[in-house]
């Protein structure tokens, strides 16, 4: 029976790899569903799938993360930019990470509704994925999903995150460029963005910068430029840029894209791009190690039992949390 299951699993992975290699979006969708599954047998198949897909030779794609305060118009901006990129001959994938409820685990998954035109385009692929409470607003398997979309022939991958927060910086560890969207307004808009997010931004786009908001957008841009001058650029070859644009009218979207291409040109010529990709792989390897260890610990009967007892002690204040954590880990290591 085990041999039959293994053969069936192998055929499933081989079929998905073949479909993804041919650029089949249905195969890509099934592959990402496999990657996101929490079932242990699916996780084994997913590792095989990603291991095979990473070997498929493709030109280096552009991995771009986008974040911004709620209401800034991320989805509208992505659809408008994405449609322009399709006209330029690109194949565009959008991994829109949707917020999960920490209570029910459910998510809205409404990005396809907000990107109807882009979702229907033959050379685009829009995938909303629940973050399942992942730190950083990015689904744990998003990097694997990026690898699958690249293997499927998508040369631009846009990762839309759940919104600005202190832990949102995790997105910068899986993309080559980090774009922060902001909207026109007073200094309150700038104050609402964490300094850590600003320091990670390679490009800041002031969206909705047209009509009655044009003057406010110019003022906001000046404020952001001044703020960025006080921060140390994270790339040796690039200083962050600020561009006004409007997703609704298309104003300056071509300039946004030319700035993106200029950034990647600088990154490639300086040799930073290769180093950046290597650093992405290293960081996500260790994040996966942490996740697997926590999952193993949670399934360990002895560790789980002592954890429940110690948690009660922590709640009533009889022992510090750090001491309890050390005892749980010690128990796990002595009986893995």
Secondary structure, DSSP 8 states (H G I E B T S, - for coil): -HHHHHHHHHHHHHHHHHHHHTT-HHHHHHHHHHHH---HHHHHHHHHHHHHHTTS-----EEEEEEE-TTS-HHHHHHHHHHHHHHTT--EEEEEEE-B-TTT--B---HHHHTHHHHH-TTEEEEEEE-TT-TTSS-TTHHHHHHHHHHTT-SEEEEE-S---GGGGGGGGT-SEEEEEEES-SHHHHHTS-HHHHHH-SEEEEES-SGGGHHHHHHHHHHHHHHHHTS--SBTTB--EEEE--TTT-TTHHHHHHHHHHHHHHHHHHTHHHHHHHHHHHHHHHHHHHHHHHHHHHH-HHHHHHHHHHHHHHHTTSS-HHHHHHHHHHHHHH--
